[in-house]
Amino acid sequence: MIDTNKKYLFHNVYGEETELINSAPNDIEVVPFGWTEEAESNRNNILNQMQMGVSALPSVSFWRLEVVVPEEIMGDITIPSYTKPAQWVNVPVGVWPKEDWTWEKINQAILDLS
């Protein structure tokens, strides 16, 4: 069973994520994309429970609580209030420049998406 209080770092076992893995905070569950049947089964089980996929490696998935976005008025245009449902959200770190692969930047991206 996945834990909505944790974040999940998906990575390629042959990738360049060593620094991220070694410096991962305690609330991170490291999930390899690998070639063993056990690794594939574990990864697929987690992604199936999240009801999502990942588009880049490495990536970090986190549980975003339901968010009510208030009405916004921009000149003559009114954007009504709406609700973003609680759901798993993925941060595709692998599309960023490698020098940005830090927990500080990942956590900022998580804040921005929350």
Residue frames relative to the residue before (quaternion, step in Angstrom):
aa qw qx qy qz dx dy dz
M 1.0000 0.0000 0.0000 0.0000 0.00 0.00 0.00
I 0.3789 -0.7249 0.5255 0.2343 3.57 -0.86 0.92
D 0.3510 -0.7391 0.5515 0.1623 3.53 -1.21 0.63
T 0.3582 -0.7635 0.4985 0.2005 3.60 -0.57 1.14
N 0.6052 0.5436 -0.3627 0.4546 3.60 1.26 -0.11
K 0.6652 0.4713 -0.2933 0.4993 3.58 1.29 -0.16
K 0.3080 -0.6682 0.6307 0.2466 3.51 -1.39 0.24
Y 0.2704 -0.7748 0.5566 0.1290 3.57 -1.12 0.67
L 0.1898 -0.7684 0.6064 0.0763 3.55 -0.73 1.17
F 0.1281 -0.7730 0.6198 0.0430 3.56 -0.56 1.21
H 0.0761 0.8132 -0.5698 0.0910 3.58 -0.82 0.98
N 0.4995 -0.6161 0.5235 0.3112 3.52 -1.31 0.45
V 0.4711 -0.6912 0.4588 0.2997 3.60 -0.77 0.97
Y 0.7210 0.3882 -0.2404 0.5212 3.59 1.20 -0.43
G 0.4813 0.7066 -0.4040 0.3254 3.57 1.29 0.23
E 0.5835 -0.5900 0.4554 0.3226 3.52 -1.38 -0.20
E 0.3937 0.7650 -0.4312 0.2716 3.58 1.13 0.63
T 0.2692 0.8140 -0.4899 0.1578 3.62 1.24 0.17
E 0.6626 0.5124 -0.3106 0.4495 3.60 0.88 -0.93
L 0.6527 0.5036 -0.3133 0.4713 3.61 0.96 -0.84
I 0.6647 0.5049 -0.3050 0.4586 3.58 0.90 -0.92
N 0.7053 0.4808 -0.2704 0.4453 3.58 0.83 -0.99
S 0.7527 0.3609 -0.2061 0.5107 3.59 1.12 -0.58
A 0.3355 0.7782 -0.4780 0.2307 3.60 1.27 0.22
P 0.4637 -0.6692 0.5056 0.2854 3.59 -0.93 0.89
N 0.6931 -0.5085 0.3301 0.3899 3.58 -1.28 0.35
D 0.6896 0.4833 -0.2952 0.4513 3.61 1.10 -0.53
I 0.5613 0.5914 -0.3814 0.4355 3.59 1.29 0.29
E 0.1746 -0.7319 0.6515 0.0968 3.53 -1.02 0.94
V 0.2597 -0.7811 0.5529 0.1289 3.59 -0.64 1.13
V 0.0472 -0.8070 0.5875 -0.0374 3.57 -0.71 1.15
P 0.2311 -0.8093 0.5232 0.1339 3.61 -0.41 1.17
F 0.2803 -0.6448 0.6751 0.2232 3.50 -1.31 0.55
G 0.1658 0.8189 -0.5253 0.1613 3.56 -0.19 1.24
W 0.5909 -0.6142 0.4199 0.3119 3.49 -1.32 0.03
T 0.5492 0.5825 -0.4364 0.4107 3.61 1.15 0.13
E 0.6076 -0.5717 0.4098 0.3689 3.55 -1.15 0.61
E 0.6381 0.5380 -0.3206 0.4479 3.58 1.02 -0.82
A 0.6673 0.4931 -0.3012 0.4700 3.61 0.92 -0.91
E 0.6591 0.5039 -0.3113 0.4633 3.59 0.92 -0.87
S 0.6558 0.5152 -0.3114 0.4556 3.57 0.93 -0.88
N 0.6564 0.5097 -0.3049 0.4652 3.59 0.93 -0.93
R 0.6693 0.5018 -0.2962 0.4610 3.58 0.87 -0.99
N 0.6806 0.4900 -0.2921 0.4597 3.57 0.85 -0.97
N 0.6201 0.5427 -0.3373 0.4552 3.58 1.04 -0.74
I 0.6659 0.4919 -0.3001 0.4739 3.59 0.91 -0.91
L 0.6871 0.4785 -0.2941 0.4609 3.60 0.82 -0.94
N 0.6273 0.5274 -0.3375 0.4631 3.60 1.04 -0.70
Q 0.6507 0.5003 -0.3170 0.4752 3.59 0.99 -0.78
M 0.6715 0.4739 -0.2865 0.4924 3.57 1.10 -0.71
Q 0.2629 -0.7800 0.5068 0.2560 3.57 1.25 -0.48
M 0.6202 0.4969 -0.3570 0.4909 3.53 0.88 1.04
G 0.2724 -0.7008 0.6199 0.2244 3.51 -1.39 0.00
V 0.3597 -0.6930 0.5614 0.2743 3.54 -1.30 -0.01
S 0.3360 -0.7788 0.5061 0.1560 3.56 -0.99 0.87
A 0.7868 0.1447 -0.0775 0.5950 3.59 1.24 -0.27
L 0.1878 -0.7492 0.6210 0.1329 3.54 -1.22 0.52
P 0.5138 -0.2631 -0.8118 0.0884 1.52 -1.69 1.78
S 0.0643 -0.7620 0.6396 0.0782 3.51 -1.36 0.26
V 0.2385 -0.7511 0.6001 0.1373 3.53 -1.24 0.51
S 0.1409 -0.7815 0.6048 0.0602 3.55 -0.85 1.04
F 0.0154 -0.7943 0.6067 -0.0287 3.55 -1.04 0.84
W 0.4812 -0.6445 0.5169 0.2931 3.55 -1.28 0.48
R 0.1483 -0.7753 0.6101 0.0676 3.54 -0.71 1.14
L 0.4057 -0.7059 0.5298 0.2377 3.55 -0.82 1.01
E 0.6453 -0.4962 0.3969 0.4241 3.56 -1.24 0.36
V 0.0910 -0.7952 0.5994 0.0114 3.56 -0.94 0.93
V 0.2147 -0.7434 0.6190 0.1345 3.56 -0.92 0.93
V 0.2009 -0.7754 0.5920 0.0889 3.54 -0.64 1.18
P 0.3820 -0.7625 0.4711 0.2250 3.60 -0.55 1.12
E 0.6567 -0.4840 0.4048 0.4131 3.52 -1.31 0.37
E 0.1098 -0.7843 0.6088 0.0459 3.54 -1.08 0.78
I 0.1617 -0.7752 0.6059 0.0767 3.56 -0.91 0.95
M 0.0121 -0.7863 0.6162 -0.0440 3.54 -0.76 1.15
G 0.8000 -0.1738 0.0676 0.5703 3.55 0.03 1.32
D 0.8180 -0.1692 0.1646 0.5246 3.57 -0.66 -1.15
I 0.6497 0.5163 -0.3056 0.4668 3.59 1.28 -0.16
T 0.1222 -0.7682 0.6257 0.0587 3.54 -0.96 0.94
I 0.1690 -0.7515 0.6314 0.0901 3.54 -0.81 1.04
P 0.3669 -0.7685 0.4763 0.2188 3.58 -0.47 1.18
S 0.6225 -0.5194 0.4369 0.3897 3.52 -1.30 0.41
Y 0.0349 0.7861 -0.6166 0.0242 3.56 -1.12 0.66
T 0.3812 -0.7197 0.5406 0.2108 3.55 -1.29 0.37
K 0.2447 -0.7097 0.6419 0.1564 3.53 -1.01 0.93
P 0.3894 -0.7502 0.4756 0.2439 3.61 -0.60 1.05
A 0.5693 -0.5341 0.4816 0.3983 3.54 -1.28 0.36
Q 0.2369 0.7715 -0.5579 0.1934 3.56 -0.84 0.95
W 0.5600 -0.5493 0.4862 0.3850 3.55 -1.34 0.16
V 0.0953 -0.7752 0.6242 0.0178 3.55 -0.98 0.94
N 0.2477 -0.7853 0.5560 0.1133 3.57 -1.02 0.85
V 0.2063 -0.7369 0.6338 0.1127 3.55 -1.06 0.88
P 0.2319 -0.8152 0.5174 0.1180 3.63 -0.34 1.23
V 0.1696 -0.8392 0.5118 0.0703 3.56 0.42 1.27
G 0.6242 0.6002 -0.3298 0.3759 3.59 1.03 -0.78
V 0.6486 0.4934 -0.3335 0.4739 3.62 1.19 -0.30
W 0.5608 0.5897 -0.3858 0.4346 3.59 1.27 -0.14
P 0.5894 -0.5079 0.4568 0.4312 3.59 -1.25 0.23
K 0.6061 -0.6129 0.3664 0.3504 3.58 -0.95 0.87
E 0.6305 0.5469 -0.3501 0.4251 3.62 1.01 -0.67
D 0.6528 0.5009 -0.3122 0.4748 3.61 1.25 -0.28
W 0.4970 0.6541 -0.4340 0.3698 3.61 1.24 0.05
T 0.3652 0.6995 -0.5250 0.3189 3.57 0.42 1.26
W 0.5811 -0.5864 0.4259 0.3702 3.57 -1.17 0.52
E 0.5736 0.5773 -0.3826 0.4374 3.59 1.10 -0.56
K 0.7137 0.4354 -0.2577 0.4844 3.61 0.85 -0.94
I 0.6186 0.5271 -0.3457 0.4691 3.59 1.05 -0.68
N 0.6748 0.4890 -0.2993 0.4647 3.59 0.88 -0.90
Q 0.6181 0.5238 -0.3471 0.4723 3.60 1.09 -0.62
A 0.6375 0.5157 -0.3214 0.4737 3.58 1.01 -0.81
I 0.6269 0.5266 -0.3308 0.4693 3.59 1.03 -0.77
L 0.6423 0.5122 -0.3194 0.4724 3.60 0.95 -0.85
D 0.6684 0.5136 -0.2986 0.4475 3.56 0.93 -0.92
L 0.7196 0.4303 -0.2401 0.4893 3.61 1.09 -0.69
S 0.5756 0.6155 -0.3713 0.3898 3.61 1.24 -0.22
